[in-house]
């Protein structure tokens, strides 16, 4: 079993000298949260610059059905071979369907087992509809009349910066710009009261349109024009992007401008944090903004090769929610996306010399990553988890995860299977010429099987000192009442602990100026991150850490008080009622 790791980051101004301190960290959103991450400092938040998007829009359905919200479906995607005259796509592989529990075969199996299981599964929304077209294109639709006469459509491409090859660092973001800004059909939505945008992250690229159900502009015969076909035309257009040289040049300049804008001290700290936390996988070396030296020289063939490699019908998921008729939605999806084929996309890959590398990466992704084992919404990574005694890492070399998405580990790997991904360096553990120079400290053994991964970051632009301690854990699927109850209990404990820490920070002479303890799931990182974050006066950092750990230990030993339980249970019910009020009316 791989060793268990806790990661710590230190950041301080250069003038602080020899003080050991930890750095401020981004808050981690849950899987269904907005695409824009937050960084917390002194109780305030800012939008993370790691998520590359075109404006400040923060709404996303990108991970609505992934991670802890639904059990992972392990049934391979069924893909139609559309033409015998075209070769198979070099990067297409059988993989788990991104619909997870909403994949029709998985959903049927779950519903059939509901009556016999000792822990009945959580019910599905009665109105949600999902399916897979014959070309492998997956979709999900939720009818919702609140707000009335509106709908949203989000197209999620399950490839982001973590899927880039060595000479492609930053090309996922540039291609997003080219596909989105170069779409002529998107321009037809102008003046209709619609909003569109796109963004790129480690694990995906997302395009979306929020529209009225009918255009305010009447058709040629004076009848109202439905907007769904126009919105889906715009989303389908990004699947068939033309990659014009003039558009590439415009978007190259836009991306380089973004690179300049995000190069703040907060961004540099965040990169240091993620490089340390994910030292054992691709995330440490594949930030969405990419490498300027590569971005400067890419041409049409480079962009088209990335686009045609990853923008395949089996590698996307369409979400639609709004005030629409289900049958009409299903038929329109078939009409607009049914003609797409992976074979045609593969035939238009412009750089054949990259086909082999892309094929090797595809083999490794389905061979030994959490993306294939737990959810296609995750990046293609492995993790050195901090887990309790007796629970093994999900991708341990000696074991294989059961295909239900549970955390049990059984079945010895065959010789062939255990070698998948061992030759191809999918986790980027070897040094490469474009790697950033990060000087890591040596890992230290705390106890048998437990390791601390320390890091110190100093910079003259840092004006204060902060401490961060992380532990990575597997995302636990919420699929039945027992797991749902456990997730609620965790929320109560975290809320109680945070209030206690806040009270300690309001004393006459507090040891810390800011402190937060949390555990949240991160689809973009493929794990749950437990973190202790604080800022303090440098001379008092040991006292601040001791007081924080003391509060955590007290809660672990004695639990919450009856008053805390009553207060937080009431808060949970209020949250649930507010969420329910946002549903169909």
C-alpha positions in Angstrom: 0.0 0.0 0.0 1.2 3.5 -0.8 2.2 5.5 2.3 -0.3 7.8 3.8 0.5 11.5 3.4 -0.3 14.8 5.1 0.9 17.9 3.3 1.9 21.1 4.9 2.7 24.4 3.2 4.6 27.3 4.7 4.6 30.8 3.2 6.1 33.9 4.7 7.7 37.2 3.6 11.5 37.0 3.1 12.1 39.3 6.0 10.5 36.9 8.5 13.7 34.9 8.4 13.9 31.5 10.1 10.3 31.4 11.4 8.4 28.2 10.3 5.0 29.2 9.1 2.3 27.8 6.8 0.7 29.5 3.8 -2.9 30.6 3.1 -4.9 28.1 1.1 -7.8 28.1 -1.4 -11.1 27.1 0.1 -12.2 23.9 -1.6 -15.7 23.7 -3.0 -18.0 20.7 -3.0 -18.4 18.7 -6.2 -21.6 20.5 -7.1 -20.3 24.0 -6.3 -19.5 26.8 -8.6 -16.5 26.5 -11.0 -14.7 29.4 -9.4 -12.7 28.3 -6.4 -12.1 30.7 -3.5 -9.0 31.6 -1.5 -9.5 32.5 2.1 -7.4 35.1 3.8 -8.4 36.9 7.0 -12.0 35.7 6.5 -12.4 37.2 3.0 -12.7 35.3 -0.3 -11.6 36.0 -3.8 -12.2 34.2 -7.1 -9.4 31.7 -7.9 -7.4 32.5 -11.0 -6.7 28.8 -11.6 -10.1 28.4 -13.2 -9.7 29.9 -16.7 -12.9 31.5 -17.8 -14.1 34.5 -19.8 -15.8 36.6 -17.2 -16.8 36.5 -13.5 -19.8 34.3 -13.9 -19.9 31.7 -11.2 -22.8 29.5 -11.9 -22.1 25.9 -13.0 -23.9 22.6 -13.3 -20.6 21.1 -14.4 -20.4 18.5 -11.6 -24.0 18.2 -10.5 -24.2 14.4 -10.8 -20.6 13.4 -10.0 -18.5 12.5 -7.0 -20.3 12.2 -3.7 -23.6 13.1 -5.2 -24.0 9.9 -7.1 -22.5 6.5 -7.2 -20.1 5.8 -10.0 -21.4 3.7 -12.9 -18.8 1.2 -14.1 -20.6 0.0 -17.3 -18.5 0.8 -20.4 -19.8 3.5 -22.7 -21.5 2.0 -25.8 -20.2 3.7 -28.9 -21.6 3.4 -32.4 -19.1 2.8 -35.2 -20.6 5.2 -37.7 -18.6 4.4 -40.7 -16.5 1.4 -41.8 -14.4 3.7 -44.0 -12.9 5.7 -41.0 -10.4 4.4 -38.6 -11.2 4.2 -34.9 -10.4 7.3 -32.9 -6.9 7.0 -31.4 -7.9 8.2 -28.0 -11.3 6.6 -27.6 -11.6 3.8 -25.1 -14.4 2.0 -23.3 -14.8 3.9 -20.0 -17.3 4.4 -17.2 -20.2 6.6 -18.2 -20.2 10.2 -16.9 -23.9 9.9 -15.9 -22.8 7.8 -12.9 -25.9 6.5 -11.1 -28.1 8.2 -13.8 -26.7 6.0 -16.5 -29.8 4.1 -17.4 -28.5 0.6 -16.7 -27.0 1.7 -13.4 -30.2 3.5 -12.5 -32.3 0.5 -13.3 -30.1 -1.8 -11.2 -30.2 0.6 -8.2 -34.0 0.9 -8.4 -34.4 -2.9 -8.6 -32.2 -3.5 -5.5 -34.1 -0.9 -3.4 -36.6 -3.4 -2.1 -34.0 -6.0 -1.0 -31.2 -3.9 0.3 -30.7 -3.4 4.0 -29.6 0.2 3.3 -32.1 1.4 0.6 -30.6 3.8 -1.9 -31.5 7.5 -1.9 -34.4 8.1 -4.3 -33.9 9.7 -7.7 -35.6 12.9 -8.6 -38.9 11.6 -10.2 -38.7 14.0 -13.1 -35.0 13.7 -14.1 -34.4 12.1 -17.5 -31.0 10.9 -18.8 -29.8 8.9 -21.7 -27.0 8.1 -24.2 -27.3 8.5 -27.9 -26.1 5.8 -30.3 -22.9 7.7 -30.9 -22.0 7.7 -27.1 -23.3 11.3 -26.4 -24.7 11.5 -22.9 -27.3 13.9 -21.6 -29.5 14.7 -18.6 -32.5 16.9 -18.3 -34.4 18.2 -15.3 -37.7 19.9 -15.9 -38.0 23.0 -13.7 -40.4 25.9 -13.9 -38.6 28.1 -11.5 -37.8 30.6 -12.8 -40.6 30.3 -15.5 -39.8 30.6 -19.2 -36.1 30.1 -18.8 -33.6 27.2 -19.2 -29.9 26.5 -19.1 -27.8 24.1 -21.2 -24.2 23.2 -20.1 -21.9 21.1 -22.3 -19.1 19.6 -20.2 -16.0 18.2 -22.1 -14.2 15.8 -19.8 -10.7 17.0 -20.7 -8.9 19.9 -19.1 -5.3 20.9 -18.4 -4.5 17.6 -16.6 -5.1 15.7 -19.9 -2.5 17.8 -21.8 0.7 16.2 -23.2 4.1 17.7 -22.5 4.1 20.0 -25.6 0.4 20.9 -25.0 0.5 22.7 -21.7 -2.1 25.5 -21.9 -3.8 24.3 -25.1 -7.0 23.2 -23.4 -7.6 26.8 -22.3 -6.6 28.3 -25.7 -8.9 25.8 -27.5 -11.8 26.7 -25.2 -11.3 30.4 -26.3 -11.1 29.5 -30.0 -14.1 27.2 -29.9 -16.3 29.6 -27.9 -15.3 32.9 -29.5 -15.2 31.5 -33.0 -18.7 30.1 -32.9 -20.9 31.9 -35.4 -24.0 30.2 -34.1 -23.4 31.6 -30.6 -23.7 35.0 -32.1 -27.3 34.2 -33.1 -28.1 34.3 -29.4 -27.2 38.0 -29.1 -30.2 40.2 -28.4 -32.4 37.4 -27.1 -31.8 37.9 -23.4 -29.4 35.0 -23.4 -26.1 34.7 -21.5 -23.2 32.4 -22.6 -19.7 31.7 -21.3 -17.0 29.0 -21.0 -14.2 28.0 -18.6 -11.4 25.5 -18.3 -10.0 23.7 -15.2 -7.9 20.7 -14.4 -10.5 18.2 -15.1 -12.9 19.7 -17.7 -13.9 22.4 -20.2 -17.4 23.7 -20.0 -19.6 25.8 -22.3 -23.0 27.0 -21.4 -26.0 29.1 -22.5 -28.8 30.5 -20.2 -31.8 31.5 -22.3 -35.5 32.3 -22.4 -37.6 29.5 -23.7 -38.8 31.7 -26.5 -37.0 34.5 -28.3 -38.4 38.0 -27.9 -37.9 38.3 -31.6 -40.7 36.7 -33.6 -40.2 34.4 -36.5 -40.9 35.1 -40.2 -44.6 34.3 -39.7 -45.0 36.3 -36.4 -44.8 33.2 -34.2 -42.4 33.0 -31.2 -39.1 31.2 -31.9 -38.1 28.5 -29.5 -34.6 29.1 -28.1 -33.6 25.5 -27.3 -32.6 24.6 -30.9 -30.5 27.8 -31.1 -28.8 27.2 -27.8 -27.9 23.6 -28.7 -26.7 24.7 -32.2 -24.3 27.0 -30.4 -23.1 24.2 -28.1 -22.8 21.8 -31.0 -20.8 24.4 -32.9 -18.0 24.2 -30.3 -17.8 20.4 -31.0 -17.1 21.2 -34.6 -14.8 24.3 -34.2 -13.2 25.5 -37.4 -10.0 26.7 -35.7 -9.4 29.6 -38.1 -5.9 31.0 -37.9 -7.2 34.5 -37.5 -9.3 33.5 -34.5 -6.4 31.5 -33.0 -4.2 34.6 -33.1 -6.8 36.8 -31.4 -7.4 34.3 -28.7 -3.6 33.7 -28.2 -3.3 37.4 -27.3 -6.3 37.1 -25.0 -4.8 34.1 -23.2 -1.4 35.8 -22.9 -3.2 38.9 -21.4 -4.9 36.6 -18.9 -1.6 35.1 -18.0 -0.3 38.5 -17.1 -3.4 39.4 -15.0 -3.4 36.2 -12.9 0.3 36.4 -12.1 -0.3 37.7 -8.6 1.3 36.7 -5.3 -2.0 34.9 -4.4 -1.8 32.9 -7.6 1.9 31.9 -7.0 1.0 30.8 -3.5 -1.9 28.7 -4.8 0.4 27.0 -7.3 2.9 26.2 -4.5 0.1 24.7 -2.4 -1.3 22.5 -5.2 2.2 21.5 -6.3 2.9 20.2 -2.8 -0.5 18.7 -2.1 -0.5 16.8 -5.4 3.2 16.0 -5.8 2.4 12.4 -6.7 0.1 13.1 -9.7 -0.4 15.3 -12.8 -2.0 18.2 -11.1 1.3 19.5 -9.8 2.6 20.1 -13.3 -0.5 20.9 -15.4 -2.0 24.2 -14.4 -4.7 25.5 -16.7 -2.9 28.7 -17.7 -0.1 26.7 -19.3 3.4 27.7 -20.5 3.9 31.0 -22.3 6.7 29.6 -24.5 4.3 27.0 -25.9 1.3 29.3 -26.3 3.4 31.7 -28.3 4.2 29.2 -31.1 1.1 27.0 -31.5 -0.7 27.1 -34.9 -3.9 25.8 -36.4 -2.7 22.2 -36.5 -1.8 22.2 -32.8 -5.2 23.6 -31.7 -7.2 21.3 -34.1 -5.3 18.3 -32.9 -6.2 18.9 -29.3 -9.8 19.7 -30.2 -10.4 16.6 -32.4 -8.7 14.4 -29.8 -10.9 15.4 -26.9 -14.1 16.9 -28.2 -15.7 13.5 -28.9 -19.3 12.5 -28.3 -18.3 9.8 -25.7 -16.2 12.4 -23.8 -18.9 15.0 -23.1 -22.1 15.4 -21.1 -25.0 17.8 -21.8 -27.0 19.1 -18.9 -30.3 20.9 -19.5 -32.6 22.3 -16.7 -35.5 24.6 -17.1 -39.1 25.2 -18.2 -39.2 22.8 -21.2 -41.2 19.8 -22.3 -39.2 16.5 -21.8 -40.1 14.9 -25.1 -39.2 18.0 -27.0 -35.8 18.3 -25.3 -35.0 14.6 -26.0 -35.8 15.0 -29.7 -33.9 18.2 -30.1 -30.8 16.7 -28.5 -31.0 13.8 -30.9 -31.4 16.2 -33.9 -28.5 18.4 -32.9 -25.9 16.0 -31.6 -26.8 12.7 -33.2 -24.6 13.2 -36.3 -21.3 13.6 -34.3 -18.9 10.7 -34.4 -15.5 10.0 -32.8 -14.3 8.5 -36.0 -14.8 11.7 -37.9 -13.1 13.7 -35.2 -10.2 11.3 -35.3 -9.8 11.6 -39.0 -9.3 15.3 -38.7 -6.4 15.2 -36.2 -3.9 17.5 -37.8 -0.7 16.3 -36.2 -0.4 12.5 -36.7 2.9 12.4 -34.7 0.9 13.2 -31.5 -1.6 10.3 -32.1 0.7 7.8 -30.5 1.3 9.9 -27.4 -2.4 10.6 -27.0 -3.2 6.9 -27.4 -0.7 6.0 -24.7 -2.2 8.6 -22.4 -5.7 7.2 -23.1 -4.6 3.7 -22.3 -3.1 4.9 -19.0 -6.2 6.9 -18.1 -8.5 3.8 -18.2 -5.8 1.6 -16.8 -4.9 3.1 -13.4 -6.5 6.4 -12.5 -9.4 7.6 -10.3 -11.1 9.0 -13.4 -11.8 5.4 -14.6 -12.3 3.8 -11.2 -14.6 6.3 -9.5 -15.9 9.0 -11.8 -15.2 10.3 -15.3 -15.7 13.8 -13.8 -12.3 13.5 -12.0 -8.9 14.3 -13.5 -6.7 11.3 -14.5 -4.8 11.1 -11.2 -3.9 8.9 -8.3 -3.5 10.1 -4.7 -1.5 9.2 -1.6 -4.4 9.3 0.8 -4.4 9.9 4.5 -6.7 7.1 5.6 -7.6 5.2 8.7 -6.0 1.9 9.5 -7.3 -0.9 7.4 -8.5 1.2 4.5 -6.2 1.0 1.5 -5.6 3.5 -1.2 -8.0 3.2 -4.1 -5.2 2.6 -6.7 -2.9 0.5 -4.6 -0.6 -1.6 -6.8 -1.7 -4.8 -5.2 -5.4 -4.3 -5.3 -8.3 -3.3 -7.5 -11.4 -1.2 -6.6 -14.7 -2.9 -6.9 -16.6 -1.4 -9.8 -19.5 -0.2 -7.7 -17.6 2.9 -6.6 -17.5 1.8 -3.0 -14.3 2.1 -1.0 -13.9 -1.7 -0.5 -10.7 -3.0 -2.2 -10.7 -6.6 -3.5 -9.3 -8.8 -6.2 -5.7 -9.2 -6.9 -4.6 -7.5 -10.2 -3.5 -9.8 -13.0 0.1 -9.4 -14.1 -1.0 -7.6 -17.3 -3.4 -5.2 -15.5 -0.9 -4.2 -12.8 1.5 -3.2 -15.5 -0.9 -0.8 -17.2 0.4 2.8 -16.8 3.7 1.6 -15.2 5.7 2.2 -18.4 3.8 5.4 -19.5 4.5 8.1 -16.9 0.9 9.2 -16.5 1.5 10.7 -13.0 4.5 12.8 -14.3 7.0 11.6 -11.7 10.0 12.0 -13.9 11.6 15.4 -14.5 10.8 17.3 -17.7 12.4 20.3 -19.3 9.4 22.5 -18.8 8.9 21.7 -15.1 8.8 24.7 -12.7 11.6 24.7 -10.3 10.1 23.9 -6.9 12.4 23.0 -4.0 10.5 20.5 -1.9 11.7 19.5 1.6 12.1 15.9 2.4 9.1 13.9 3.6 9.2 12.9 7.3 7.8 9.8 9.0 5.5 10.7 11.9 4.6 7.1 12.7 4.4 3.8 10.8 2.5 4.4 7.6 2.1 8.1 8.2 4.2 10.8 6.5 4.3 14.6 6.6 5.1 16.4 3.3 6.4 19.8 4.4 7.0 22.8 2.2 8.1 26.4 2.8 7.4 29.3 0.5 9.0 32.7 1.0 8.5 35.7 -1.1 9.2 39.4 -0.6 5.6 40.3 -1.7 4.0 38.3 1.1 3.0 40.7 3.9 1.9 38.1 6.5 2.4 34.6 7.7 0.0 31.7 7.5 0.0 28.0 8.3 -1.7 25.2 6.4 -2.1 21.5 7.1 -3.8 19.1 4.7 -4.9 15.5 4.6 -6.3 14.0 1.4 -9.0 11.4 1.6 -11.1 9.5 -0.9 -14.5 11.0 -1.8 -17.2 9.0 -0.2 -20.3 8.5 -2.4 -23.6 9.5 -0.8 -26.0 6.9 -2.2 -28.1 5.7 0.7 -29.5 7.0 4.0 -26.6 5.7 6.0 -24.0 7.7 4.0 -26.3 10.7 3.8 -26.7 10.7 7.6 -22.9 10.4 8.0 -22.4 13.5 5.7 -24.9 15.5 7.8 -23.1 14.5 11.0 -19.8 15.7 9.4 -21.4 19.1 8.6 -22.7 19.5 12.1 -19.2 18.7 13.6 -17.4 21.1 11.2 -19.9 23.9 11.9 -19.5 23.4 15.7 -15.8 23.3 15.5 -15.6 26.5 13.4 -17.7 28.4 15.9 -15.5 27.3 18.7 -12.4 28.4 16.8 -14.0 31.7 16.0 -14.8 32.3 19.7 -11.2 31.6 20.5 -10.1 34.2 17.9 -12.3 36.9 19.6 -10.5 36.8 22.9 -8.5 39.7 24.3 -5.2 38.3 23.1 -5.9 35.7 20.4 -3.0 33.5 19.2 -4.3 33.7 15.6 -5.9 36.3 13.4 -7.8 33.8 11.2 -8.4 30.1 11.5 -10.6 27.6 9.6 -10.9 23.8 9.7 -12.9 22.1 7.0 -13.3 19.0 4.8 -14.8 19.3 1.4 -14.9 17.3 -1.8 -13.1 18.6 -4.8 -14.0 17.2 -8.2 -11.3 19.2 -9.9 -8.7 17.4 -7.7 -10.4 14.0 -7.5 -10.3 13.8 -3.7 -11.7 15.2 -0.4 -9.4 17.7 1.2 -9.3 18.1 5.0 -7.5 21.4 5.9 -6.5 23.5 8.9 -5.8 27.0 7.7 -4.7 29.9 9.9 -2.8 33.2 9.9 -1.0 34.4 13.0 1.8 36.7 14.3 5.0 34.9 13.3 6.4 34.7 16.9 3.2 33.0 18.1 2.6 30.4 15.4 3.3 27.4 17.8 0.8 28.7 20.3 -1.8 29.2 17.5 -1.3 25.7 16.2 -1.5 24.2 19.7 -4.8 26.0 20.5 -6.4 24.9 17.2 -5.4 21.3 17.6 -6.6 21.3 21.2 -10.1 22.4 20.0 -10.1 19.7 17.4 -9.1 17.0 19.9 -11.8 18.1 22.4 -14.5 17.8 19.7 -13.2 14.4 18.7 -13.2 13.1 22.4 -16.4 14.7 23.8 -18.5 15.5 20.7 -20.9 18.3 20.3 -23.1 19.6 23.2 -26.9 19.2 23.1 -27.2 23.0 22.5 -24.9 22.8 19.5 -26.7 19.8 18.1 -30.1 21.6 18.4 -28.8 24.8 16.8 -27.0 23.1 13.8 -29.8 20.6 13.2 -32.2 23.6 12.9 -29.7 25.3 10.5 -29.6 22.2 8.3 -33.4 22.0 8.1 -33.5 25.7 7.2 -30.9 25.1 4.4 -32.9 22.2 3.1 -36.1 24.2 3.0 -34.5 27.0 1.1 -33.1 24.6 -1.4 -36.5 22.9 -1.8 -38.1 26.3 -2.4 -35.8 26.7 -5.4 -37.1 23.6 -7.0 -40.1 23.2 -9.4 -43.1 25.3 -8.5 
